[in-house]
């Protein structure tokens, strides 16, 4: 019975050591294919289609900002003209009565 018990423990230890060695070897081979955070960040910055979209959005927002500024200037001039016309109408009504 002692030989059988020793044989079981010997088989179990050899199997365990083999599993550990195989798992370590597999891990070392697999890790070479993994990418790190810096590589992913660089890839996103260079190859992402959203970088082009981001520039397009910024350009469009800049155009919108310029258009809003121009429209505000035109509205201010129109408000001045409206105030001037109201003054003229009030003067005409005052002189007419």
Secondary structure per residue as TSV (DSSP state, phi and psi in degrees):
chain	resnum	aa	ss	phi	psi
A	1	X	-	360.0	-31.6
A	2	X	H	-66.7	-38.7
A	3	X	H	-64.8	-40.1
A	4	X	H	-66.9	-40.8
A	5	X	H	-65.7	-43.7
A	6	X	H	-63.2	-38.9
A	7	X	H	-64.6	-39.9
A	8	X	H	-65.5	-45.6
A	9	X	H	-66.3	-35.8
A	10	X	H	-66.8	-44.6
A	11	X	H	-63.9	-43.4
A	12	X	H	-63.2	-42.8
A	13	X	H	-68.5	-40.6
A	14	X	H	-64.9	-41.6
A	15	X	H	-64.4	-43.0
A	16	X	H	-64.0	-46.0
A	17	X	H	-63.0	-41.2
A	18	X	H	-61.7	-42.7
A	19	X	H	-62.1	-44.5
A	20	X	H	-63.2	-44.0
A	21	X	H	-64.2	-45.0
A	22	X	H	-64.4	-41.4
A	23	X	H	-66.0	-39.9
A	24	X	H	-64.5	-44.6
A	25	X	H	-62.6	-44.3
A	26	X	H	-61.8	-43.7
A	27	X	H	-61.8	-43.6
A	28	X	H	-64.0	-37.5
A	29	X	H	-70.9	-41.8
A	30	X	H	-68.4	-37.8
A	31	X	H	-62.6	-29.3
A	32	X	T	-62.4	-28.8
A	33	X	T	-86.8	-9.6
A	34	X	-	-77.8	150.0
A	35	X	-	-106.6	152.6
A	36	X	-	-99.0	177.3
A	37	X	H	-63.5	-38.2
A	38	X	H	-65.3	-41.5
A	39	X	H	-64.1	-40.6
A	40	X	H	-64.8	-43.2
A	41	X	H	-61.7	-44.5
A	42	X	H	-63.7	-40.9
A	43	X	H	-63.9	-41.8
A	44	X	H	-64.4	-41.8
A	45	X	H	-67.0	-36.4
A	46	X	H	-87.0	-40.5
A	47	X	H	-108.8	-2.4
A	48	X	-	-74.9	132.4
A	49	X	T	-69.5	-15.6
A	50	X	H	-73.8	-18.9
A	51	X	H	-66.0	-38.0
A	52	X	H	-68.0	-43.5
A	53	X	H	-61.9	-38.1
A	54	X	H	-62.9	-42.3
A	55	X	H	-65.4	-38.8
A	56	X	H	-64.7	-41.8
A	57	X	H	-64.3	-42.5
A	58	X	H	-62.9	-42.8
A	59	X	H	-63.9	-42.6
A	60	X	H	-64.2	-42.7
A	61	X	H	-63.0	-36.8
A	62	X	H	-65.7	-42.1
A	63	X	H	-62.1	-41.9
A	64	X	H	-63.5	-42.0
A	65	X	H	-60.8	-43.3
A	66	X	H	-64.6	-43.2
A	67	X	H	-62.8	-41.2
A	68	X	H	-64.1	-41.7
A	69	X	H	-61.7	-45.2
A	70	X	H	-63.9	-42.8
A	71	X	H	-63.9	-37.5
A	72	X	H	-63.6	-41.9
A	73	X	H	-63.0	-43.1
A	74	X	H	-63.9	-43.2
A	75	X	H	-62.8	-38.9
A	76	X	H	-62.7	-42.9
A	77	X	H	-64.4	-41.0
A	78	X	H	-64.0	-39.7
A	79	X	H	-62.7	-38.2
A	80	X	H	-64.6	-43.7
A	81	X	H	-63.5	-41.1
A	82	X	H	-62.7	-43.5
A	83	X	H	-63.2	-40.2
A	84	X	H	-63.9	-44.0
A	85	X	H	-64.0	-38.9
A	86	X	H	-63.2	-40.1
A	87	X	H	-62.7	-43.1
A	88	X	H	-64.7	-41.5
A	89	X	H	-65.2	-41.8
A	90	X	H	-62.8	-40.1
A	91	X	H	-65.8	-40.1
A	92	X	H	-66.0	-42.0
A	93	X	H	-65.5	-38.5
A	94	X	H	-69.1	-43.4
A	95	X	H	-74.4	-28.3
A	96	X	H	-75.3	-27.2
A	97	X	-	-90.6	360.0
